[in-house]
Amino acid sequence: MKYICHIAALSLLVSLSACRTPPPLVPAGTFSGIPKKLSEDSWLPSSDSGYHLPPHHDPGDSYGQTFDGGETTQRRVVVTFNSGKRGDLVAKCRGEIRQLLQRVGADERGGNQLSDRDGMRDFSENYKWHDNIGIIRVYSAVTGKNAVTLILFCNERKRGA
């Protein structure tokens, strides 16, 4: 009877482990692509939400680099809007970045935000993607009537690099 119980328990364990999908194998030196995606406009709220990029928007003031231990993106963009506050814009950007992290399968590891009378001013998001760790920082400054300059920094690196 004792052996039958052990065999039944082993059989159950094997069936349960067969149902679990193992995480995909990721070759060493592979990155999530988050820094590259943030060098595009995907993290900015769409124009139908009332925010506008200048007509000749230069993704410009953008810098990205891939190096042996990681990837980095720095970005500066001016966004104009007809109504609302800087804090609303920054909160929408944070929401877009969190959705990006979810889409690529990154685990959010906490973050921080600074606020003032106009709402959220700056924020950071820490994440883990497979064996890599990353940080995203966004700073904002009012640079004119209904204009905000956003500065983004993202760095992802291999853990221990």
ChimeraX attribute file (.defattr): number of C-alpha atoms within 10 A of each C-alpha:
attribute: neighborCount
match mode: 1-to-1
recipient: residues
	/A:1	6
	/A:2	6
	/A:3	8
	/A:4	9
	/A:5	10
	/A:6	11
	/A:7	12
	/A:8	11
	/A:9	12
	/A:10	12
	/A:11	11
	/A:12	12
	/A:13	11
	/A:14	11
	/A:15	11
	/A:16	10
	/A:17	10
	/A:18	10
	/A:19	8
	/A:20	8
	/A:21	7
	/A:22	8
	/A:23	7
	/A:24	7
	/A:25	7
	/A:26	11
	/A:27	7
	/A:28	9
	/A:29	13
	/A:30	14
	/A:31	22
	/A:32	21
	/A:33	11
	/A:34	22
	/A:35	24
	/A:36	18
	/A:37	14
	/A:38	23
	/A:39	23
	/A:40	13
	/A:41	12
	/A:42	13
	/A:43	18
	/A:44	22
	/A:45	21
	/A:46	15
	/A:47	11
	/A:48	7
	/A:49	10
	/A:50	13
	/A:51	19
	/A:52	18
	/A:53	19
	/A:54	11
	/A:55	6
	/A:56	6
	/A:57	11
	/A:58	12
	/A:59	14
	/A:60	11
	/A:61	11
	/A:62	17
	/A:63	14
	/A:64	16
	/A:65	12
	/A:66	15
	/A:67	9
	/A:68	9
	/A:69	15
	/A:70	20
	/A:71	21
	/A:72	22
	/A:73	21
	/A:74	21
	/A:75	19
	/A:76	20
	/A:77	20
	/A:78	19
	/A:79	21
	/A:80	20
	/A:81	18
	/A:82	11
	/A:83	10
	/A:84	12
	/A:85	17
	/A:86	26
	/A:87	19
	/A:88	15
	/A:89	25
	/A:90	23
	/A:91	18
	/A:92	18
	/A:93	20
	/A:94	24
	/A:95	15
	/A:96	17
	/A:97	20
	/A:98	17
	/A:99	13
	/A:100	17
	/A:101	20
	/A:102	12
	/A:103	9
	/A:104	12
	/A:105	13
	/A:106	20
	/A:107	15
	/A:108	17
	/A:109	12
	/A:110	10
	/A:111	13
	/A:112	10
	/A:113	15
	/A:114	12
	/A:115	11
	/A:116	10
	/A:117	9
	/A:118	11
	/A:119	15
	/A:120	21
	/A:121	22
	/A:122	22
	/A:123	20
	/A:124	18
	/A:125	20
	/A:126	20
	/A:127	19
	/A:128	20
	/A:129	19
	/A:130	18
	/A:131	14
	/A:132	21
	/A:133	23
	/A:134	24
	/A:135	20
	/A:136	23
	/A:137	19
	/A:138	21
	/A:139	18
	/A:140	21
	/A:141	14
	/A:142	15
	/A:143	13
	/A:144	10
	/A:145	9
	/A:146	15
	/A:147	19
	/A:148	20
	/A:149	17
	/A:150	23
	/A:151	18
	/A:152	21
	/A:153	21
	/A:154	23
	/A:155	20
	/A:156	25
	/A:157	24
	/A:158	20
	/A:159	13
	/A:160	8
	/A:161	9
